[in-house]
Amino acid sequence: MHSSDDFSASPDAPPSACDLVTVPARQGLEAVDILRRGHAEAVGPVLHDGGETLGFVVPAGTAAAWDLPGSTCLETDGRGLSLAAQALEEGAVPPPDPAEGPDWLLPPGESDLATDPAVLRRALGEAARLIEAADSRR
């Protein structure tokens, strides 16, 4: 995984103008699996905050219409993305060690395109249903 400390200087930086959809890590990881099984290029760069949140890079403008319960879409210029700061705003506990902070789960160099918001919405819905079914069997 690549560090997300300085997006502007990194060749692995996400698109310069993008939004970021954040979801609980469990749902996000399931959605990544769903997306990767469905289409080779369906999933773009994904950030992990070192804790409980995953962030999917989506095209700029997505935040204006994003309304999926259990997720948030943040507008960003692509520089200085910080899932840790967003998690703190939501009252989450910060990671205990800075070395365990935000990092790329799927770096931009491995997938240059942002994730299509409609495809992501379907994958997150399917992931939520799978998690609910698994949890109901416990």
Residue frames relative to the residue before (quaternion, step in Angstrom):
aa qw qx qy qz dx dy dz
M 1.0000 0.0000 0.0000 0.0000 0.00 0.00 0.00
H 0.3590 -0.7405 0.5368 0.1861 3.54 -1.12 0.71
S 0.5350 -0.6307 0.4577 0.3264 3.54 -1.13 0.68
S 0.2904 -0.7616 0.5577 0.1567 3.53 -1.12 0.71
D 0.3098 0.8028 -0.4697 0.1973 3.59 1.24 0.36
D 0.8217 0.0649 -0.0044 0.5663 3.61 0.89 -0.86
F 0.1976 -0.8276 0.5182 0.0861 3.55 0.06 1.29
S 0.6600 0.5493 -0.3289 0.3930 3.60 0.93 -0.82
A 0.7375 0.4050 -0.2358 0.4863 3.60 1.04 -0.64
S 0.6267 0.5819 -0.3224 0.4059 3.56 1.23 -0.28
P 0.4317 -0.6772 0.5210 0.2891 3.59 -0.97 0.81
D 0.6539 0.5021 -0.3046 0.4769 3.58 1.26 -0.32
A 0.3496 0.7664 -0.4785 0.2480 3.59 1.22 0.33
P 0.5185 -0.6203 0.4779 0.3434 3.58 -1.15 0.57
P 0.7153 -0.3887 0.3033 0.4952 3.60 -1.20 0.04
S 0.5940 -0.6226 0.3673 0.3531 3.60 -0.98 0.81
A 0.7640 0.1656 -0.1307 0.6098 3.60 1.04 -0.60
C 0.2411 0.7578 -0.5683 0.2114 3.54 -0.55 1.18
D 0.3242 -0.6807 0.6051 0.2557 3.52 -1.34 0.15
L 0.2825 -0.7587 0.5676 0.1496 3.55 -1.26 0.33
V 0.1892 -0.7598 0.6148 0.0946 3.57 -0.70 1.14
T 0.1066 -0.8015 0.5873 0.0372 3.57 -0.70 1.10
V 0.0121 -0.7841 0.6184 -0.0504 3.52 -1.06 0.93
P 0.6365 -0.4798 0.4041 0.4488 3.59 -1.24 0.21
A 0.6112 -0.6117 0.3629 0.3472 3.57 -0.97 0.90
R 0.6462 0.5332 -0.3376 0.4292 3.61 0.88 -0.86
Q 0.6795 0.4665 -0.2836 0.4902 3.58 0.89 -0.92
G 0.6536 0.5323 -0.3108 0.4392 3.58 0.97 -0.83
L 0.6569 0.5024 -0.3119 0.4677 3.57 0.95 -0.85
E 0.6322 0.5142 -0.3259 0.4792 3.57 1.03 -0.78
A 0.6540 0.5126 -0.3105 0.4616 3.60 0.97 -0.86
V 0.6085 0.5373 -0.3538 0.4646 3.61 1.02 -0.75
D 0.6521 0.5068 -0.3173 0.4662 3.60 0.91 -0.87
I 0.6488 0.5161 -0.3122 0.4639 3.59 0.94 -0.89
L 0.6796 0.4931 -0.2887 0.4602 3.58 0.88 -0.93
R 0.6858 0.4848 -0.2942 0.4561 3.58 0.90 -0.86
R 0.6413 0.5026 -0.3297 0.4769 3.59 1.10 -0.57
G 0.6893 0.5195 -0.2748 0.4236 3.58 1.08 -0.74
H 0.8021 -0.0653 0.1052 0.5843 3.57 0.72 -1.05
A 0.5325 -0.6534 0.4364 0.3147 3.58 -0.88 0.93
E 0.7880 0.2860 -0.1548 0.5228 3.61 0.97 -0.79
A 0.3958 0.7580 -0.4534 0.2514 3.60 1.21 0.27
V 0.7581 0.3254 -0.1940 0.5308 3.60 1.10 -0.52
G 0.2734 -0.7610 0.5736 0.1312 3.53 -0.88 1.05
P 0.7907 -0.2765 0.2134 0.5028 3.58 -1.21 -0.42
V 0.0908 -0.7833 0.6147 0.0173 3.55 -1.10 0.85
L 0.2258 -0.7685 0.5900 0.1021 3.55 -0.95 1.00
H 0.1419 -0.7401 0.6465 0.1189 3.55 -1.24 0.57
D 0.3857 -0.7675 0.4700 0.2031 3.58 -0.78 0.99
G 0.5590 -0.6004 0.3992 0.4094 3.60 1.22 0.05
G 0.7440 0.3280 -0.1975 0.5477 3.56 1.28 0.05
E 0.8383 -0.2367 0.2079 0.4451 3.51 -0.70 -1.15
T 0.7060 0.4639 -0.2539 0.4711 3.63 1.22 0.11
L 0.1377 -0.7363 0.6563 0.0907 3.53 -1.19 0.76
G 0.1520 -0.7912 0.5875 0.0759 3.56 -1.10 0.72
F 0.2094 -0.7729 0.5922 0.0901 3.56 -0.84 1.06
V 0.3506 -0.7087 0.5705 0.2222 3.59 -0.84 0.98
V 0.0164 -0.7877 0.6136 -0.0529 3.55 -0.79 1.14
P 0.6671 -0.5102 0.3391 0.4239 3.62 -1.16 0.36
A 0.5994 -0.5502 0.4455 0.3735 3.54 -1.20 0.64
G 0.7350 0.3920 -0.3072 0.4603 3.55 -1.03 0.82
T 0.4975 0.6712 -0.4214 0.3529 3.58 1.24 -0.31
A 0.6206 0.5877 -0.3456 0.3874 3.60 0.97 -0.85
A 0.5982 0.6045 -0.3608 0.3829 3.59 1.05 -0.71
A 0.8041 0.2546 -0.1252 0.5225 3.60 1.03 -0.69
W 0.4758 0.6912 -0.4394 0.3206 3.62 1.24 -0.03
D 0.0999 0.8187 -0.5556 0.1051 3.58 -0.72 1.05
L 0.3315 0.7617 -0.4994 0.2461 3.59 1.12 0.54
P 0.4391 -0.7080 0.4822 0.2709 3.61 -0.61 1.09
G 0.7816 0.3158 -0.2526 0.4750 3.56 -1.06 0.80
S 0.7272 0.3225 -0.2196 0.5647 3.57 1.29 0.08
T 0.2151 -0.7415 0.6201 0.1395 3.51 -1.36 0.30
C 0.1366 -0.7631 0.6220 0.1103 3.57 -1.11 0.64
L 0.1603 -0.8093 0.5643 0.0305 3.53 -0.66 1.21
E 0.3832 -0.6767 0.5731 0.2584 3.56 -1.04 0.78
T 0.0824 0.7873 -0.6063 0.0755 3.56 -1.03 0.80
D 0.4177 -0.6739 0.5340 0.2935 3.54 -1.23 0.36
G 0.6077 -0.5885 0.3384 0.4120 3.58 1.30 0.18
R 0.6789 0.4386 -0.2918 0.5115 3.59 1.23 -0.18
G 0.8418 0.1781 -0.1383 0.4904 3.53 -0.99 0.85
L 0.1995 0.7835 -0.5594 0.1828 3.58 1.09 0.62
S 0.0519 0.8092 -0.5826 0.0557 3.56 -0.85 0.89
L 0.2419 -0.7692 0.5782 0.1247 3.53 -0.41 1.23
A 0.5982 0.5721 -0.3674 0.4240 3.57 1.07 -0.66
A 0.6586 0.4961 -0.3160 0.4693 3.61 0.92 -0.84
Q 0.6516 0.5027 -0.3203 0.4691 3.59 0.96 -0.82
A 0.6441 0.5191 -0.3269 0.4570 3.59 0.98 -0.79
L 0.6400 0.5207 -0.3280 0.4600 3.59 1.01 -0.78
E 0.6196 0.5414 -0.3381 0.4568 3.57 1.05 -0.75
E 0.7099 0.4358 -0.2506 0.4933 3.58 1.09 -0.68
G 0.5959 -0.6192 0.3398 0.3822 3.60 1.29 0.18
A 0.4252 0.6992 -0.4789 0.3178 3.60 1.18 0.26
V 0.5189 -0.6137 0.4918 0.3350 3.55 -1.23 0.45
P 0.4401 -0.7019 0.4815 0.2861 3.62 -0.81 0.92
P 0.6070 -0.5404 0.4130 0.4111 3.59 -1.17 0.44
P 0.5445 -0.6635 0.4032 0.3174 3.62 -0.97 0.78
D 0.7853 0.2264 -0.1048 0.5666 3.60 1.08 -0.65
P 0.4926 -0.6750 0.4508 0.3138 3.63 -0.74 0.97
A 0.5970 0.5690 -0.3694 0.4282 3.60 1.11 -0.55
E 0.6901 0.4467 -0.2744 0.4990 3.58 1.23 -0.37
G 0.3805 0.7552 -0.4536 0.2814 3.58 1.26 0.38
P 0.8197 -0.2584 0.1731 0.4809 3.57 -1.29 -0.31
D 0.0999 0.7690 -0.6222 0.1077 3.53 -1.04 0.85
W 0.5548 -0.6111 0.4497 0.3413 3.57 -1.22 0.42
L 0.2876 -0.6985 0.6292 0.1831 3.55 -1.00 0.90
L 0.7484 0.0495 -0.0199 0.6611 3.56 1.06 -0.91
P 0.2858 -0.8021 0.4999 0.1587 3.60 -0.20 1.25
P 0.6259 -0.5567 0.3942 0.3781 3.59 -1.16 0.56
G 0.6130 0.5720 -0.3558 0.4128 3.61 1.02 -0.64
E 0.6896 0.4651 -0.2709 0.4845 3.57 1.17 -0.60
S 0.7784 0.0625 -0.0479 0.6229 3.58 1.23 -0.38
D 0.2351 -0.8402 0.4786 0.0986 3.54 -0.15 1.31
L 0.6772 0.4966 -0.2984 0.4537 3.58 1.13 -0.50
A 0.4778 -0.6184 0.5327 0.3249 3.54 -1.18 0.57
T 0.5542 -0.6049 0.4537 0.3479 3.57 -1.17 0.56
D 0.4773 -0.6548 0.5061 0.2955 3.58 -0.95 0.89
P 0.4751 -0.7133 0.4314 0.2817 3.63 -0.63 1.07
A 0.6475 0.5124 -0.3313 0.4566 3.63 0.97 -0.74
V 0.6488 0.4992 -0.3072 0.4853 3.57 1.01 -0.83
L 0.6433 0.5187 -0.3155 0.4664 3.59 0.99 -0.84
R 0.6307 0.5416 -0.3311 0.4464 3.59 0.93 -0.89
R 0.6675 0.4906 -0.3020 0.4718 3.61 0.91 -0.90
A 0.6676 0.5029 -0.3029 0.4579 3.60 0.93 -0.90
L 0.6515 0.5016 -0.3185 0.4717 3.61 0.99 -0.78
G 0.6305 0.5253 -0.3275 0.4682 3.59 1.05 -0.71
E 0.6586 0.4924 -0.3006 0.4831 3.56 0.96 -0.90
A 0.6353 0.5323 -0.3249 0.4555 3.58 0.98 -0.84
A 0.6490 0.5160 -0.3173 0.4602 3.59 0.93 -0.87
R 0.6580 0.5045 -0.3098 0.4654 3.59 0.98 -0.83
L 0.6494 0.5120 -0.3158 0.4652 3.60 0.98 -0.82
I 0.6556 0.5044 -0.3068 0.4708 3.58 0.97 -0.86
E 0.6445 0.5187 -0.3174 0.4634 3.58 0.96 -0.87
A 0.6574 0.5026 -0.3088 0.4689 3.60 0.96 -0.86
A 0.6601 0.5022 -0.3083 0.4658 3.59 0.94 -0.86
D 0.6781 0.4939 -0.2915 0.4597 3.58 0.94 -0.87
S 0.6507 0.5253 -0.3256 0.4412 3.61 1.06 -0.66
R 0.6344 0.5314 -0.3227 0.4593 3.59 1.24 -0.33
R 0.5560 0.6315 -0.3865 0.3778 3.59 1.23 -0.20
